[in-house]
Each structure stands twice: as C-alpha cells, then as structure tokens.
Amino acid sequence: PDEPGTEFVSPMDEAKRLGDHIVEHYGGKIDILYGISYGCRVLMEVLSDTRLTITTTIADGMSLRDYPDIKSKWGPRRKKFPAKMTGRTPDEAERILYGKATWHSWKNQDYYLIGKKTDYSLFEKTDMHLWYGIKGTVDKKLSRGLDDLKSRGYPFLVKIFADLGHGGLAGEHPDEFLKEVRAAHERSAGKKTDGEQKDEI
C-alpha cells in the first residue's frame, strides 16, 4: 500500500531487500522479526539469510502446509477472504485486507512457492514463536501440523489467541500486540527454549 505503482516480485526478492536493509543499517543483527499471514513466507526466507542474526522471530498465522508441486497457468482471480473466515466483521476485514494489488502481484506471490518445501530447521537459528488467532476458520486450518512439527523435534513456542481471528492481535489490538511482542522477546533474551509451549488467552 505504501509503494503504489509497484508489483510484488517474489518472497525471495522481498527477503533479499529486507536482509540488505538489516545489514546496511543494523550490521546484520536485530532483536525481533515479525511476519503475519503471507508475510510468514517472506519471514522464512529472511531466516535463511546467512548474513543475519535474529534473536526473536514471531510468525503470526503461518501456514504449515507447503504449496503443491504443480506448474500450470494461473486460473481465476483471487477474491478477498470472507470476513467470517478471518473472524472479523466486514468493516474490520475491509481495513486489513489489501485489495489493490495487481494481478501479476497476486500471481507472483504463489508462483515462486510452487513445489518449495519449508525448511523448518531454520527455527534453530532463532527463538521461534508461532501465533494463531483461532476465532475464525483460517488459523485453525493454517495451524494444522503443529503436533507433527513438535514430534519432529523443531524448537518453537506457540501461542493461541482463542478470541481473535487471523492476525487479529496486530490488526485490532495494537497495545496488547506490543505487550505480547515485548514478552516474547524478554523470554527469548532470558532463556533459549527447546520444544513447544501452549498458551491460551
């Protein structure tokens, strides 16, 4: 939204731009990396950047399913998520869902992920936090696979927000969002965790 007239190239391109910025302005080290929804795809690409050191990483509403390994011409145009899917009122959904992206941007966001496997071993590079707002149906689907990740030994913490929808903490409760981010980072700075902790609020 703040770069009108531009198009989304790929998660890898966005991650490279962000990595370059972190290296140039912060010496390659930052305290907190946060991604929400599709931004978690970019977040994982940022974690793969060997130039970077990140203390705390928060993936809010991250899908734990990879894109299918298919190549095809891209079909019908995407439409906005229904408000009921994201656990929001229509007005809330209208504020948070960006509907002005070009068709090429929509295509590119998916095309470069087809057949790409998520490297969950990257969780070991940071103190990884997975957040889900399960009031709607979106995060209930996105979070399927948590038990499998845990059984495979990947280190992460997970927090469930039962009364919020997809991305609802950052989108609708900014003060509480900042408190949760600070708490996650304080926990990271105080003690590196192995495994999974479930909290519900």
C-alpha positions as CSV (number, residue, x, y, z in Angstrom):
1,P,0.0,0.0,0.0
2,D,2.8,2.4,0.7
3,E,4.5,1.7,-2.7
4,P,1.8,2.5,-5.3
5,G,2.6,1.5,-8.8
6,T,5.0,-1.3,-7.8
7,E,4.4,-5.0,-8.1
8,F,5.3,-7.9,-5.8
9,V,8.1,-9.9,-7.4
10,S,8.5,-12.9,-5.0
11,P,9.0,-13.8,-1.3
12,M,12.7,-14.2,-2.1
13,D,13.0,-10.7,-3.5
14,E,11.3,-9.2,-0.6
15,A,13.5,-11.1,1.8
16,K,16.6,-10.0,0.0
17,R,15.6,-6.4,0.2
18,L,14.9,-6.7,3.9
19,G,18.1,-8.5,4.5
20,D,20.1,-5.9,2.7
21,H,18.4,-3.2,4.8
22,I,19.2,-5.0,8.1
23,V,22.9,-5.5,7.0
24,E,23.3,-1.9,5.9
25,H,21.5,-0.2,8.9
26,Y,21.9,-2.7,11.7
27,G,25.0,-4.6,11.0
28,G,23.0,-7.8,10.2
29,K,21.7,-8.1,13.8
30,I,18.1,-7.4,15.0
31,D,16.2,-8.2,18.1
32,I,12.8,-9.1,16.7
33,L,11.5,-10.3,13.3
34,Y,7.7,-10.4,12.9
35,G,5.7,-11.7,10.0
36,I,1.9,-12.0,9.6
37,S,-0.1,-14.3,7.2
38,Y,1.6,-14.5,3.8
39,G,4.4,-12.4,5.3
40,C,5.5,-15.5,7.1
41,R,6.7,-16.9,3.8
42,V,8.9,-13.9,3.5
43,L,9.9,-14.3,7.1
44,M,11.2,-17.8,6.5
45,E,13.3,-16.6,3.5
46,V,14.8,-13.9,5.8
47,L,15.7,-16.6,8.3
48,S,17.6,-18.4,5.6
49,D,19.9,-15.3,5.0
50,T,23.2,-16.4,6.5
51,R,24.2,-12.7,6.9
52,L,21.6,-12.2,9.6
53,T,21.3,-12.8,13.4
54,I,17.8,-12.6,14.8
55,T,17.1,-13.1,18.5
56,T,13.3,-13.5,18.4
57,T,11.1,-14.4,15.5
58,I,7.3,-14.3,15.6
59,A,5.3,-15.9,12.8
60,D,1.6,-14.8,13.2
61,G,-0.8,-17.0,11.3
62,M,1.8,-19.0,9.4
63,S,0.7,-21.8,7.2
64,L,2.3,-25.2,8.0
65,R,1.5,-26.6,4.6
66,D,3.7,-26.3,1.5
67,Y,2.3,-25.3,-1.9
68,P,1.6,-28.3,-4.2
69,D,4.3,-29.2,-6.7
70,I,2.4,-28.3,-9.8
71,K,3.1,-25.9,-12.7
72,S,0.1,-24.5,-14.6
73,K,-1.3,-21.3,-16.0
74,W,-2.9,-19.4,-13.2
75,G,-6.6,-19.6,-13.1
76,P,-9.4,-17.5,-11.6
77,R,-8.6,-14.2,-10.0
78,R,-8.3,-14.3,-6.2
79,K,-11.0,-12.7,-4.2
80,K,-11.0,-11.3,-0.7
81,F,-11.3,-13.7,2.2
82,P,-14.8,-13.5,3.6
83,A,-15.0,-11.7,6.9
84,K,-16.4,-14.8,8.6
85,M,-13.3,-16.8,7.6
86,T,-11.0,-14.4,9.3
87,G,-13.1,-14.0,12.4
88,R,-13.8,-10.3,11.7
89,T,-16.7,-8.0,11.0
90,P,-16.9,-6.8,7.4
91,D,-15.6,-3.4,8.4
92,E,-12.6,-5.0,10.1
93,A,-11.8,-7.2,7.2
94,E,-12.0,-4.2,4.8
95,R,-9.4,-2.4,6.9
96,I,-6.9,-5.3,7.0
97,L,-7.3,-7.0,3.6
98,Y,-5.5,-5.2,0.8
99,G,-7.5,-5.4,-2.4
100,K,-5.5,-3.1,-4.8
101,A,-2.6,-5.4,-5.7
102,T,-2.1,-6.1,-9.4
103,W,-2.9,-9.5,-11.0
104,H,0.8,-10.0,-11.6
105,S,1.5,-9.4,-7.9
106,W,-1.2,-12.0,-6.9
107,K,0.3,-14.5,-9.4
108,N,3.9,-13.9,-8.3
109,Q,3.1,-14.4,-4.6
110,D,2.2,-18.0,-5.3
111,Y,4.2,-19.0,-8.4
112,Y,7.6,-18.9,-6.8
113,L,6.4,-21.1,-3.9
114,I,5.1,-23.9,-6.0
115,G,6.9,-27.1,-5.0
116,K,9.1,-25.2,-2.5
117,K,9.5,-27.1,0.8
118,T,9.6,-25.1,4.1
119,D,12.9,-25.6,5.9
120,Y,11.8,-25.8,9.5
121,S,15.4,-26.4,10.6
122,L,15.7,-22.6,10.3
123,F,13.8,-22.4,13.6
124,E,17.1,-23.4,15.2
125,K,18.6,-20.1,14.2
126,T,16.3,-18.0,16.4
127,D,13.9,-18.2,19.3
128,M,10.8,-19.1,17.2
129,H,7.3,-18.2,18.2
130,L,4.2,-19.3,16.3
131,W,0.9,-17.3,16.9
132,Y,-2.6,-18.2,15.8
133,G,-5.9,-16.5,16.3
134,I,-8.5,-19.3,16.0
135,K,-11.8,-17.4,16.3
136,G,-12.3,-17.8,12.6
137,T,-11.6,-20.8,10.4
138,V,-8.4,-19.5,8.7
139,D,-5.8,-20.1,11.5
140,K,-7.5,-23.3,12.6
141,K,-6.5,-24.6,9.1
142,L,-3.2,-22.9,9.0
143,S,-2.1,-24.4,12.3
144,R,-2.8,-28.0,11.4
145,G,0.5,-29.7,11.6
146,L,1.7,-28.2,15.0
147,D,1.8,-31.7,16.6
148,D,3.7,-33.0,13.6
149,L,6.3,-30.2,13.9
150,K,6.7,-30.9,17.6
151,S,7.1,-34.6,17.1
152,R,9.9,-33.9,14.6
153,G,11.9,-32.0,17.2
154,Y,11.8,-28.5,15.8
155,P,12.2,-25.8,18.5
156,F,9.4,-23.4,18.8
157,L,6.8,-21.8,21.1
158,V,3.2,-21.5,20.1
159,K,0.5,-19.1,21.4
160,I,-3.2,-19.5,20.7
161,F,-5.5,-16.5,20.8
162,A,-8.9,-18.1,21.2
163,D,-10.9,-14.8,21.0
164,L,-9.1,-13.3,18.0
165,G,-9.2,-14.0,14.3
166,H,-6.4,-14.3,11.8
167,G,-3.9,-11.5,12.5
168,G,-6.4,-10.0,15.0
169,L,-3.9,-9.0,17.6
170,A,-1.7,-6.8,15.4
171,G,-4.7,-5.6,13.3
172,E,-7.2,-4.8,16.1
173,H,-5.3,-4.6,19.4
174,P,-2.0,-2.8,18.9
175,D,-1.3,-2.1,22.5
176,E,-1.8,-5.7,23.5
177,F,0.2,-6.7,20.5
178,L,3.2,-4.6,21.6
179,K,2.9,-6.2,25.1
180,E,3.0,-9.7,23.6
181,V,5.9,-8.9,21.4
182,R,7.9,-7.5,24.3
183,A,7.1,-10.5,26.4
184,A,8.2,-12.9,23.7
185,H,11.5,-11.1,23.3
186,E,12.1,-10.9,27.0
187,R,11.6,-14.7,27.2
188,S,14.0,-15.1,24.3
189,A,16.6,-13.0,25.9
190,G,16.3,-14.7,29.2
191,K,16.2,-18.3,28.2
192,K,16.5,-20.2,24.9
193,T,13.7,-22.8,24.6
194,D,13.5,-26.2,23.2
195,G,10.1,-27.6,22.3
196,E,6.7,-26.2,22.4
197,Q,4.6,-24.3,25.0
198,K,0.9,-23.7,24.5
199,D,-0.8,-20.7,26.0
200,E,-4.4,-19.6,25.5
201,I,-5.7,-16.1,26.1
